[in-house]
Structures are given as structure tokens and as C-alpha cells.
Amino acid sequence: MPANVEANYVIHRPLLSEKSTYALNEQKRYTFVVDARATKTEIKAAIEKLYKVRVQDVNTIREKHKSKQVKFGLMIPAETKKAIIKLQGDDTIELF
């Protein structure tokens, strides 16, 4: 992705599931769905810009979805990327 991309295009939405809520409560890690082309440094810069926090660590996971047979052929869903963010010190993000 180009260097001058807005932070809103990198971070799509926070991911709130049972597993991500457990990681938030126990390990102070936040999970976001991000653009599939974004790098860890772009994700870190976008989180720091949007939420005004200091990011300590970024882990990413690429999810490939299964193809599905539909009436007129094969439907291949787009790949998604999740970012698991760990913040420095006592920084927190207010999601609600």
C-alpha cells in the first residue's frame, strides 16, 4: 500500500468474538480486521494515529476462506487479515 494512505483505509473494524474478548481481558490484546495488503508497520502507524496510543507489538493472521459451489460456478470469497495489537504500559482503547 502507498505510504500516504489514510488510517481509516488500513483499519476496517475491531473484531469482537469470544476469543478476542478473552485476549483483551486476560492479555490486554486488541484484535482488528485490517486491509489484506497492509503491513505491520502500516497497521502500527494507523492504530497509533486513530486511537492516540503506543503500540508495543503487532501480530497478523491471514485467513483464506473456503470456495463454495453456487448455481453458476464457484464462489471464492476474498481473503481477510486480522491484526492482534498489544499496547505499551497502561494505554487502553475505548471500543464502546
C-alpha positions in Angstrom: 0.0 0.0 0.0 1.2 3.5 -0.6 2.8 5.4 2.3 0.2 8.2 2.2 -2.9 6.0 2.8 -5.3 7.2 5.4 -5.5 5.2 8.6 -9.3 4.5 8.0 -8.4 2.5 4.9 -6.0 0.3 6.8 -8.1 -0.5 9.8 -11.6 -1.8 8.8 -13.2 -2.6 12.2 -12.5 -4.1 15.6 -13.1 -7.8 15.9 -15.2 -8.8 18.9 -15.5 -12.5 19.3 -15.3 -14.8 22.3 -11.6 -15.5 21.7 -10.7 -11.8 21.1 -12.6 -10.7 24.2 -10.7 -13.3 26.3 -7.4 -11.9 24.8 -8.5 -8.4 25.7 -9.4 -9.2 29.3 -6.5 -11.6 30.1 -3.6 -10.4 27.9 -4.5 -6.8 27.0 -4.5 -7.5 23.3 -6.9 -5.9 20.8 -8.0 -7.6 17.6 -8.8 -5.7 14.4 -9.8 -6.7 10.8 -7.4 -4.8 8.5 -6.8 -4.4 4.8 -5.2 -7.6 3.4 -2.4 -5.6 1.7 -1.4 -3.7 4.9 2.0 -4.3 6.5 2.7 -4.5 10.2 4.3 -1.0 10.2 1.3 0.5 8.4 -1.0 -1.2 10.9 1.0 0.1 13.9 1.0 3.7 12.5 -2.7 3.6 11.8 -3.6 2.4 15.3 -1.3 5.0 16.9 -2.9 7.7 14.7 -6.5 6.7 15.2 -6.6 5.9 18.9 -3.7 8.0 20.2 -1.9 5.1 21.9 1.5 3.5 21.8 1.7 0.1 20.2 4.2 -2.4 21.5 3.6 -5.4 19.2 1.6 -6.3 16.1 0.8 -9.9 15.1 -1.1 -10.6 11.8 -3.1 -13.6 10.6 -4.2 -14.1 7.0 -7.5 -16.0 6.6 -8.3 -17.9 3.4 -11.9 -18.8 3.1 -13.2 -22.0 1.5 -14.6 -21.9 -2.0 -18.3 -22.6 -2.3 -20.2 -24.2 -5.2 -23.0 -21.9 -6.3 -25.6 -22.2 -9.1 -23.4 -20.7 -11.8 -19.9 -21.8 -10.8 -17.5 -21.4 -8.0 -17.6 -18.5 -5.5 -14.2 -17.6 -4.0 -14.5 -15.2 -1.0 -11.9 -12.5 -0.6 -9.0 -13.1 1.9 -9.1 -11.2 5.1 -6.4 -10.2 7.5 -6.6 -9.9 11.3 -4.2 -7.9 13.4 -3.6 -8.6 17.1 -2.3 -5.4 18.8 -0.5 -5.3 22.2 -0.2 -1.8 23.7 2.5 -0.4 25.8 2.1 0.3 29.5 -1.3 1.4 30.7 -2.7 2.5 27.4 -6.2 1.3 26.5 -8.6 1.7 23.6 -12.2 2.5 24.3 -14.1 0.3 21.8 -17.6 1.2 23.1 
